[in-house]
Amino acid sequence: MIFAIHSATFLIAVLGVTIILPLLALIHVLKNEFKGNDKLIWVLVILLLPILGAFLYFNMGMKQKLSKKNIFNNQ
């Protein structure tokens, strides 16, 4: 019984990291604006390297997105 609880918890944690984290990163990339081809590059990085790509995006890519003020000035 205890083993079943621990394995279920482990399974949920693994699913969270391998599916939910890249999915959240992908949604965040697609909902925001970036300069040039940065959006396309981040989508490819997240799709090709899901776990590493999501961690890279949340650490580096979020700093590259354009703020609302920059979006209106560029149009």
C-alpha positions in Angstrom: 0.0 0.0 0.0 2.7 2.5 0.9 4.6 1.6 -2.3 1.5 2.3 -4.4 1.2 5.8 -2.8 4.8 6.6 -3.3 4.8 5.4 -6.9 1.6 7.4 -7.7 3.2 10.5 -6.2 6.3 9.9 -8.2 4.3 9.4 -11.4 2.5 12.7 -10.8 5.8 14.5 -10.3 7.3 13.0 -13.4 4.2 13.9 -15.5 4.3 17.4 -14.1 7.9 17.9 -15.2 7.8 16.2 -18.5 4.3 17.3 -19.8 2.9 20.2 -17.8 6.1 22.3 -17.5 6.8 22.4 -21.3 3.1 22.9 -22.0 3.1 25.9 -19.7 6.2 27.3 -21.3 4.8 26.8 -24.8 1.5 28.6 -23.9 3.5 31.5 -22.4 5.7 31.8 -25.5 2.7 31.8 -27.8 0.7 34.4 -25.7 3.6 37.0 -25.7 5.4 39.0 -28.2 9.2 38.8 -29.0 11.6 40.6 -31.3 12.3 39.1 -34.7 12.3 35.3 -34.8 12.7 34.8 -31.0 9.2 33.4 -30.6 9.9 30.7 -33.3 13.2 29.8 -31.8 11.7 29.4 -28.3 8.9 27.2 -29.7 11.4 25.0 -31.4 13.6 24.8 -28.4 10.7 23.8 -26.2 9.4 21.2 -28.7 12.7 19.6 -29.4 14.1 19.7 -25.8 10.9 19.7 -23.7 12.4 19.6 -20.2 15.6 21.5 -20.8 13.8 23.9 -23.2 11.2 24.8 -20.6 13.8 25.4 -17.9 15.8 27.6 -20.3 12.8 29.6 -21.4 11.7 30.2 -17.8 15.2 31.3 -16.9 16.3 33.2 -20.0 13.4 33.6 -22.4 11.0 35.4 -20.2 13.5 38.3 -20.0 13.4 38.6 -23.8 9.7 39.1 -24.2 8.5 42.6 -25.2 6.7 44.6 -22.6 3.3 46.0 -23.5 4.9 49.5 -23.8 7.4 48.1 -26.4 4.7 46.4 -28.4 2.7 49.6 -28.9 5.8 51.6 -29.8 7.0 49.1 -32.5 3.7 49.2 -34.4 
